[in-house]
Each structure stands twice: as C-alpha cells, then as structure tokens.
Amino acid sequence: MLRISKYLIPYIALILIIGFKSKMLMGFVIILIHEFIHLITARVLGFSGFTVEILPIGAVLKLKDLEEATPKEDLIISVSGPLGNFIMALACIAINYFYKSDFLTLMINYNLVIGIFNLIPAFPLDGGRILRDIFATRLIYKKANEIALRISISIGYVFLLSFFTSLFMGIPNLNLLLIAIFILVISYREKRRIAYIIMGYIIKKKEKLTKRGYIENKSISVYYKLSLLQVLELVDKNKYNVFTILDEEMNVMDIIYEEEILNAIKFLGNITLEELVNNREARIKDVLTGESIR
C-alpha cells in the first residue's frame, strides 16, 4: 500500500514557490525504486505486509512483521536500498561511457545523492537503522537504540545549525531546516516510545512462537534491587527471556519470565524485583494458609 505523508503537499508547494528547479518526478521515482529494493530484499528473507510512506525527505518502507527481524536481517534490508542506488549509478556510468546522455547523467547524480543521503546515520534514514543494527550485534537492543538515537539527534542539530549558518550568510537553505526537523521529530518520538516498543516485542513473540513453532531462549541473571522497568530494558526482542534473580551473595531468589514482568508492571507498578519476590511469596503463603484452613 502506498501512503503519502500529510507534510508532502505543503513541502512541494514551498519548493515550487522558492524556485527549486530539479527534476522532482525523477527524484521520487528513484526513491520509490529504492524502497521497492528494500521490499524485494525483505520478501526474499521471508517478511511480508508492507506500506510505503512518501515523505518530504524521501520515503519509508514499513513492513508488518519487520520488527521480528534479527539485527543481521534488518541490516541486510537496510543496506539493500543504498546499495541498489549505487548499482544503478554504476550501470548508468557504464552506459553513459558509450552513449552520452543528459538523462543518464541525471540518473547517476540522483542515485548517488539518494544512496549517500540515506547512509546518513540518523532516523528515519537507512543509516540510522544500519547504525542501530551494528550496535545491536554487540549490545542489548535498548542500549543499541539509545546510542543510535543520540547520534541521530546530534546529526539533526548539525543540520539545524547548518540552516542557521546559511541563513546568517544570506543564502538560506530551507531543505536543511526540513531535514533537521524530520530527523529531530522522529528521533525524539522514537526515544519516547522505546519502552512501549519492547512491550510490543514481548506480546508479538506469542505470534512468532505459534507461527514458527519454536523460539530461542535467553537466560539473564539480574540483581534483586533492580526495578521492573530496568529489567524490561534487558529484554532481547528476538528471544524468549528468562531472568534469574540474585541477591548480594549471588544466591538465587527466584526465576521470572518476561510476560510476568509485563503483568507485574500492569498490576503492581514499577516495583523492584525484591518487592515482586516478596509479593509472590506472600500470595503463595496466603494460598497455603487458605488450603490448611479448609
């Protein structure tokens, strides 16, 4: 399904007013090709259900089950778009060597610009996902996401500073401002919803289990003074997480599962693991006492 951002029409009107002369249609066609390369790569890897959203600074492919992708799979999908642009640019260079054409020259320039631009390590560009995937191969997802978002936000402010510099020099570049706004808005939005994303991963694992028939486990030992939200940050989005609770002496106090953490947050709030263990022990004691009375 193709969806157009509500910000696209005002942006097109703005660049027409200020006299932007580039071949807009060709640019959008190449952007669509870029996104469909992502789509084909994702389909080859077994993912389905997609939406292509056209934005003022490009387009974004949204796959229904892409969040189930491992960092390696997501990295391959993210890299495929810019790589496709570079391959198209090389093909045009080869053809242009024998048959000179202004159209081919334009194709080369557009593909190189779009390919390089999408490698900028900022969200929602491919470079932001690539950076996060690289970190995610070594770090837990939340930490990898936090580092990638900090870099993305920093780059957003660099674009914003560049706009004000161009404004001060008397040659304002509104495209720099637009890019800065989009990077910062999307990066801060992603930063605010990270806890909900992790919760969503836990819920979706049930579908993954029934669909594939299996899911890999991940066992982590955690200190009993941690809060439930702190433990939630350790959840691996692609594996079923089991947490062993340890006290100061490294003694095992209890074992909890990821869905228990969600239920505890829902009904008990952001309590510590120690409070959760005590709460469970109290409930067990109540049940045993009730049985003994009967």
Helices and strands as residue ranges (DSSP letters): E 2-4, H 8-17, H 24-44, E 50-55, E 58-63, G 66-68, H 71-98, H 102-118, H 126-136, H 141-168, H 174-192, H 194-212, E 217-223, H 228-232, E 240-246, E 252-257, H 258-268, H 273-293
